[in-house]
């Protein structure tokens, strides 16, 4: 497949087109904080230059998009419950897993978390002088080329303790590390129960961090509640959002399974509460099929949230975890 210099991190044909403006087909409204929403061609929306580094990764995403597109179209257009084969549900779950990790916002957050962890480990070791020098000797033995010039080790140790140093890494490393998360996340999503919520008017939108986690209201508040314990939400179009819910299945879906996706109507007020979760997960951009001054204000006022957390359902939408 042809390598694209500015690939879409939200697939244009398979996904973003589901949010196009009815008045301006082929366009979505792009929201940025403290700026008015502007219409932008879908072909130019949600793109970033040389994002995935490796053409083979782009090819893998394209294959996942093509497999999921007809399934997403069926969910968006169906008025009632639809049945998916095990393979179709696996394709849908894989698409959701890819959308978790393939955005610049996720990759940047992974890089930030890695830097925080690395600095914490280096500071911990440097605070123990003997441990620091023991590590240096092992590095000197394994990589003698690093010590061709004299090194002020005490200055290095103090820099590690103070944090006053520059830590850089190749972005390609974090793209690869993000891609490694697809398979384990896919396996988690295959254990969940899908449900689609349908609003009577266009109200849903997507973002540069499109997949949200919603804390199961039956679980106690606390750290470490990730995708396994959370309801996972991905808006599929202006009137439909997908939930992958707990409780988990006894066993993951296989090719012989039949998976039923319930399509349920929701009140407009409830749908708007769900959009608040999309806003909280977003980083720099929202993409919608409509221009709305209230949404502009809410997005400008919202604080960027930590991404390794799930959000407890607001009063009135605890139905998310009910079966």
Secondary structure, 3 states (H helix, E strand, C coil): CCCCCEEECCCCCCCHHHHCCCCCCCEEEEEECCCCCEEEEHHHCCEEECCCCCHHHHHHHHHHHHHHHHHHHHHHHCCCCEEEEHHHHHHHHHHHHHHHHCCHHHHHHHHHHHHHHHHHHHHHHHCCHHHHHHHHHHHHHHCHHHHCCCCCHHHHHHHHHHCCCCCCCCHHHHHHHHHCHHHHHHHHHCCCEEEEEECCCCCCCEECCCEEEEECCCCCCCCCCCCCCEEEEEEEECCEEEEEECCCCCCCCCCCCEEEEEEEECCHHHHHHHHHHHHHHCCCEEEECCCCHHHHHHHHHCCCCCCCCCEECCCCCHHHHCC
